[in-house]
Structures are given as C-alpha cells and as structure tokens.
Amino acid sequence: AASVFFPSQKPKSELVRTSLRLLTSSAYRLQSECRKALPAEPSPAPDIQLVTQQVIQCAYDIAKAAKQLVTITTKENNN
C-alpha cells in the first residue's frame, strides 16, 4: 500500500487544503453521527434510518476527500 506524507507546514495547493478540510470535517461529523446511534440511557432513541443515512454520507465524503488527495499528490509527485 502506498503511503502519502504531508509535511507539517501548510500545504501550498488550495486543492490539497480543501480536500484536507473536507476529510477533517467529515471525520468529525462521522464521529458525531456514530455517537447519536449510541445515546445515553435517558435520551430518546435516535431515528436510526436518519443516522444511518448521515453515516453513509460522511463515509462517502471521507472517501471522496481521500481520493482527491491521492489524485492531487500523485499528479504533483509525477511532475
């Protein structure tokens, strides 16, 4: 499996920054949605169908951002 290394300084490419923001925000949303699926005892039961749809959307956004990053970094490394 190929690994991608991102330096600690801010990425120069706006596309990379955009993809990283999407990846990060989607991961936070995914965590939040998964927490909703396991509520504390006193709270009402969540709408599992809605939570499931949100989890699927978050996972899609994570995959999309990861694909964008791979595409961008592959192009940059080949230039």
Stockholm file with secondary structure:
# STOCKHOLM 1.0

chainA/1-79         AASVFFPSQKPKSELVRTSLRLLTSSAYRLQSECRKALPAEPSPAPDIQLVTQQVIQCAYDIAKAAKQLVTITTKENNN
#=GR chainA/1-79 SS CCCCCCCSSCCSCHHHHHHHHHHHHHHHHHHHHHHHHSCCTTSCCCCHHHHHHHHHHHHHHHHHHHHHHHHHHHHHHHC
#=GC SS_cons        CCCCCCCSSCCSCHHHHHHHHHHHHHHHHHHHHHHHHSCCTTSCCCCHHHHHHHHHHHHHHHHHHHHHHHHHHHHHHHC
//
